[in-house]
C-alpha cells in the first residue's frame, strides 16, 4: 500500500491532479501492521510509547454504554413535575390516546406503550441523568429493560442510583474533531451524553461498585471484610501505578493500613487520568490512536509529577461537576438587569 497527500485550495489540488499520473506522484510506501492496518503514515515511535500505557477499559473492568430510551421526547424532561404529568397520562389513558397526545411513532422492537405502562404499574422513581454535557434532566427509572426506558443499563446504574459514585464518561471511537470526549459525572448518563454523533457512543466507567448488602470482600491477610463498596479498578494496574510513585494500593477502603504507608486512593487514580486525558500535548501526540479505541494512559513518571497531575485533575473534576467554589464568582454577565432565568417568552 502506498500513500500520498496534498494540501491546499481546491483549485490547486485539481490542477495538480490534472498534471499528474500514477507514476509521478510522490508516493510513500506504508508499513502497515495488525491489528488496525492503517492506510495513513504512522509515527511508530509514538505508537510504541502509547502502547506502554494502560487502557481505561482494562483499569475499570466494569463499564457500559449510556441509557437508550427510544422515546427521548417523553422519557427525559427538564423537571420532575413535567415527568409526573407524563406518567399520570400513561397510567390513566389507553395507547391510542397517549400516542396521539405525544405524537409518538409506531411501537418498535425495543419500546411499546403497553410495556411502558406495565413497567410504571410496578413502581418507579424519578432520577437525574446527564443527558448532554452539563445538561441534567429527569427520567423515570425502574431498572427494567424494555419498560418505560428501552435500555436503562441497570447492571451499571444500580451503582449510581441512590448511591455516592463517580463516573468517567468517554467514547470508544471518533468520527469528528480530535479527542475532546471526556467528562466526569456522579449521575446516570444517556448514550449521547458526550457527543451527538452516532459513532461516538457515550460509555461510563464507574469508580466504585456496590456489592449486595452484607457482602464481604476477601483482602488476603485481613480476611473477609464487610464493605460498602469496592473500587472498580484492576488490582494489577493499580499496584503498578502505586509502585511507580512509591505508594501502596489496598483494594478496599476498609483495609487496615500500616503506619507510614503512603496510600494510593481510587480518587487519585481517577484524577490522574482526568488530567492526562485533558492534556493538550497528550491529545495532540496520540490523536490518531485516540480515534479508534478507548484511551491508553501513561503510567506516572514519579510521585512529584503524579501529585501535580492529581491536583489538576481534581480541580477540573470539581469544575465539571459544577462543585468548585470558583463557580460562585462567574465572569459572565448580562448588560441588562434581570433574574438570569432562561425561559420561553
matplotlib code that plots the C-alpha trace (Angstrom):
import matplotlib.pyplot as plt

x = [0.0, 1.3, 0.1, 0.3, -1.5, -1.9, -2.9, -4.1, -7.0, -9.4, -8.3, -4.7, -5.5, -7.4, -4.6, -2.0, -4.2, -4.7, -1.0, -0.1, -0.4, 0.2, 3.9, 4.9, 3.0, 5.3, 4.1, 5.2, 5.2, 3.3, 4.5, 1.0, 0.5, -2.1, -4.5, -5.6, -3.8, -3.8, -3.7, -2.1, 1.5, 2.1, 4.5, 5.8, 7.8, 4.7, 2.7, 5.3, 5.2, 1.4, 1.1, 3.2, 0.3, -2.8, -6.2, -9.0, -11.3, -8.6, -8.3, -12.1, -13.2, -16.9, -18.3, -21.3, -22.9, -25.5, -29.2, -31.2, -34.8, -36.0, -38.5, -36.4, -39.3, -41.3, -38.5, -36.3, -37.7, -36.3, -38.2, -39.9, -43.3, -43.4, -42.4, -45.1, -47.7, -46.5, -46.5, -50.1, -51.2, -49.6, -51.4, -54.9, -55.1, -55.1, -52.3, -54.1, -54.8, -51.1, -49.8, -51.9, -51.2, -47.4, -47.2, -45.4, -44.3, -45.5, -44.2, -41.0, -38.9, -37.4, -40.3, -44.0, -46.6, -48.1, -44.7, -44.1, -47.5, -46.9, -43.5, -44.8, -47.5, -44.8, -43.3, -40.8, -38.5, -37.6, -33.9, -31.4, -29.5, -26.7, -28.5, -25.9, -22.7, -23.8, -27.5, -29.0, -32.6, -35.1, -36.1, -38.2, -36.1, -37.2, -34.2, -36.2, -35.3, -38.0, -40.1, -40.5, -36.9, -35.8, -32.4, -31.8, -28.4, -29.5, -26.3, -24.3, -26.6, -27.6, -24.2, -25.3, -29.0, -29.2, -25.5, -22.4, -20.2, -18.1, -18.1, -15.7, -17.5, -15.8, -16.2, -14.6, -14.3, -14.4, -16.0, -15.5, -12.9, -9.9, -10.2, -12.1, -14.6, -14.0, -16.2, -16.9, -20.3, -22.0, -25.2, -26.5, -25.8, -27.8, -26.0, -25.5, -24.1, -20.7, -21.5, -24.4, -22.5, -23.9, -20.4, -19.3, -21.4, -21.1, -19.6, -19.4, -16.7, -17.8, -15.2, -16.9, -19.2, -21.6, -21.9, -25.2, -26.0, -23.8, -21.3, -17.7, -14.5, -11.5, -8.4, -5.7, -4.1, -7.0, -9.5, -13.1, -14.1, -17.7, -17.5, -20.0, -18.3, -15.2, -13.1, -13.9, -10.1, -7.7, -5.5, -2.6, -2.7, -3.3, -0.3, 1.9, 0.8, 1.5, 4.9, 5.8, 5.1, 6.3, 2.9, 0.8, -2.6, -5.3, -8.3, -10.8, -11.0, -11.6, -8.3, -6.2, -3.2, 0.3, 1.8, 3.8, 2.1, 1.6, -1.8, -2.9, -6.7, -9.2, -9.9, -6.2, -6.2, -9.3, -8.0, -4.6, -6.4, -8.7, -5.7, -3.8, -6.9, -7.4, -3.7, -3.3, 0.1, -1.2, -4.2, -2.0, 0.7, -1.7, -4.6, -4.6, -4.7, -7.5, -9.8, -10.0, -10.4, -10.7, -7.7, -4.5, -2.9, 0.8, 2.0, 3.2, 6.9, 7.3, 5.5, 6.0, 4.5, 1.8, 0.7, 0.8, -1.4, -3.8, -4.2, -5.0, -7.4, -9.2, -9.7, -11.0, -13.3, -14.7, -15.3, -17.0, -19.2, -20.2, -19.0, -16.0, -16.2, -14.7, -18.1, -19.6, -17.8, -18.7, -17.1, -20.1, -22.7, -25.6, -25.7, -29.2, -30.8, -32.9, -33.1, -30.8, -33.6, -33.7, -37.3, -39.7, -41.1]
y = [0.0, 3.4, 6.8, 10.4, 13.6, 17.1, 20.2, 23.5, 25.1, 23.1, 24.7, 23.9, 20.3, 19.9, 21.4, 19.1, 16.1, 17.1, 17.4, 14.1, 10.4, 7.4, 7.3, 10.8, 11.3, 11.3, 8.0, 6.8, 3.1, 2.3, -0.1, -1.1, -3.8, -5.6, -5.2, -1.9, -1.8, 2.0, 3.3, 6.5, 7.2, 6.5, 7.6, 4.2, 5.7, 7.4, 4.2, 2.2, 4.7, 4.8, 1.0, 1.2, 2.8, 1.1, 1.2, 2.6, -0.4, -2.6, -0.5, -0.1, -3.6, -2.8, -0.3, 0.3, 2.5, 5.1, 4.8, 4.3, 5.4, 5.1, 7.9, 10.8, 13.2, 11.7, 10.0, 12.9, 16.2, 19.4, 19.0, 16.3, 17.9, 17.5, 13.9, 13.2, 14.6, 12.2, 9.3, 10.1, 10.1, 6.7, 5.4, 6.8, 6.6, 3.9, 3.5, 5.4, 8.5, 8.5, 8.1, 11.0, 13.4, 13.0, 12.4, 9.1, 7.0, 3.4, 0.9, -0.9, -3.8, -2.2, 0.1, -0.2, 1.9, -1.0, -2.2, 1.3, 1.3, -2.2, -1.1, 2.0, 0.0, -2.0, 1.2, 3.7, 6.5, 9.8, 10.3, 12.8, 11.8, 13.5, 13.9, 16.1, 17.8, 19.9, 19.3, 17.4, 16.2, 14.0, 10.5, 7.6, 4.7, 1.2, -0.7, -2.9, -3.2, -2.7, -0.8, 2.9, 3.1, 0.7, 0.1, 1.6, -0.2, -1.4, -3.6, -0.4, 2.3, 0.3, 1.5, 5.2, 5.4, 6.4, 6.0, 8.1, 7.4, 8.9, 8.0, 8.7, 9.3, 8.9, 7.3, 4.3, 5.8, 9.3, 10.5, 14.3, 16.6, 15.4, 13.9, 16.0, 13.4, 13.2, 14.2, 13.4, 12.7, 11.5, 10.6, 8.1, 9.1, 9.0, 7.4, 10.9, 12.5, 13.2, 13.5, 13.6, 11.7, 8.1, 6.6, 8.5, 6.4, 7.5, 5.0, 5.4, 3.8, 3.8, 4.4, 2.2, -0.9, -1.6, -5.3, -6.6, -5.9, -8.0, -8.9, -9.4, -8.8, -11.1, -9.0, -11.5, -11.2, -9.1, -11.9, -11.2, -7.6, -6.3, -3.5, -0.8, -0.5, -1.7, 0.2, -0.8, -0.9, -3.6, -4.5, -5.3, -1.9, -0.1, -1.8, -0.8, 2.8, 2.6, 1.2, 4.0, 6.6, 4.8, 4.2, 1.1, 0.0, -1.6, -3.0, -1.7, 1.4, -0.7, -2.5, -1.7, 0.4, 0.1, 3.1, 5.2, 3.8, 6.3, 5.0, 5.4, 6.1, 5.4, 9.1, 9.9, 7.4, 8.9, 12.5, 11.5, 10.0, 13.0, 15.4, 13.3, 13.0, 16.8, 17.5, 19.3, 17.8, 14.3, 14.8, 16.1, 13.4, 10.5, 11.9, 9.1, 6.4, 8.2, 8.0, 4.2, 2.8, 3.7, 5.8, 4.5, 6.4, 6.5, 5.3, 8.2, 9.0, 9.8, 10.8, 14.6, 14.7, 12.3, 14.6, 17.7, 16.0, 14.7, 18.2, 19.5, 16.6, 17.2, 20.9, 20.0, 17.4, 19.9, 22.4, 19.9, 18.6, 22.3, 21.9, 24.2, 27.4, 29.2, 29.0, 31.2, 34.1, 34.0, 36.3, 36.2, 39.0, 40.4, 44.1, 44.5, 43.7, 40.6, 37.2, 35.4, 32.9, 31.3, 31.0, 30.9, 34.4]
z = [0.0, -0.9, 0.2, -0.9, 0.3, -1.0, 1.0, -0.4, -2.2, -4.2, -7.5, -6.8, -6.0, -9.2, -11.2, -9.5, -10.2, -13.8, -14.3, -12.6, -13.2, -11.0, -12.0, -11.0, -7.7, -4.7, -3.1, 0.3, 1.0, 4.2, 6.8, 8.0, 10.6, 12.5, 14.2, 12.6, 9.2, 9.0, 5.4, 6.5, 7.7, 11.4, 14.0, 15.0, 17.9, 19.3, 18.9, 20.9, 23.7, 23.6, 24.0, 27.2, 29.0, 30.4, 28.7, 30.8, 29.9, 31.4, 34.5, 35.0, 34.4, 34.6, 32.2, 30.0, 27.4, 28.4, 28.6, 25.4, 25.9, 22.2, 23.1, 24.4, 24.0, 26.8, 28.8, 29.6, 30.9, 32.4, 35.7, 37.8, 37.6, 33.8, 34.1, 36.7, 34.3, 31.6, 33.9, 35.0, 31.4, 30.9, 33.9, 33.0, 29.2, 26.5, 23.9, 21.2, 23.4, 24.5, 21.0, 19.7, 22.6, 22.5, 18.7, 19.3, 16.3, 15.9, 18.5, 17.6, 18.6, 21.7, 23.0, 23.2, 25.0, 26.8, 28.0, 29.5, 31.2, 32.7, 33.9, 35.7, 37.5, 39.3, 40.8, 39.7, 40.9, 39.3, 38.9, 37.5, 34.3, 32.4, 29.1, 27.3, 28.7, 31.6, 30.6, 33.6, 33.1, 34.9, 33.9, 35.2, 36.5, 37.2, 36.1, 33.8, 30.1, 27.5, 30.1, 30.3, 29.2, 26.5, 27.9, 31.4, 31.8, 35.3, 35.6, 35.8, 37.0, 40.1, 41.3, 40.9, 41.7, 45.4, 45.9, 46.0, 43.0, 40.3, 36.6, 33.8, 30.5, 27.1, 23.7, 22.0, 18.5, 17.0, 13.8, 14.1, 15.6, 17.6, 21.0, 23.4, 24.6, 28.3, 31.3, 34.9, 36.4, 39.5, 37.6, 35.1, 31.5, 28.3, 25.4, 23.8, 27.0, 25.4, 21.7, 19.3, 16.6, 16.2, 16.1, 19.2, 21.7, 25.3, 27.8, 31.5, 33.8, 37.4, 40.1, 42.6, 42.6, 45.4, 46.4, 47.7, 51.4, 53.7, 51.1, 52.2, 50.3, 50.6, 51.2, 51.9, 55.3, 56.6, 55.8, 54.7, 55.5, 55.1, 52.7, 51.5, 48.1, 46.2, 43.6, 40.1, 39.5, 38.3, 41.2, 38.9, 37.2, 40.5, 42.0, 39.0, 39.5, 43.2, 42.6, 40.2, 42.8, 45.9, 47.4, 48.3, 46.9, 49.0, 47.2, 49.7, 51.9, 55.0, 54.6, 57.7, 56.8, 58.2, 59.9, 57.5, 54.3, 51.5, 50.3, 46.7, 46.6, 43.8, 43.5, 42.9, 40.1, 38.6, 38.9, 37.4, 34.4, 34.1, 34.0, 31.4, 29.1, 29.2, 28.4, 25.1, 24.4, 25.1, 22.8, 20.0, 20.3, 20.4, 18.4, 15.8, 18.4, 20.4, 17.3, 17.2, 20.7, 24.4, 25.5, 26.9, 29.8, 30.5, 33.9, 36.1, 36.0, 39.7, 42.8, 42.2, 38.7, 39.8, 42.7, 40.4, 37.8, 40.5, 41.8, 38.3, 37.6, 40.9, 40.1, 36.6, 38.1, 40.6, 37.9, 35.5, 38.3, 39.0, 42.6, 42.5, 44.7, 41.7, 40.0, 42.7, 41.1, 37.5, 35.0, 32.7, 33.0, 31.1, 30.0, 31.5, 34.8, 35.4, 37.1, 34.6, 34.0, 30.5, 29.6, 26.7, 26.1]

ax = plt.figure().add_subplot(projection="3d")
ax.plot(x, y, z, "-o")
ax.set_aspect("equal")
plt.show()
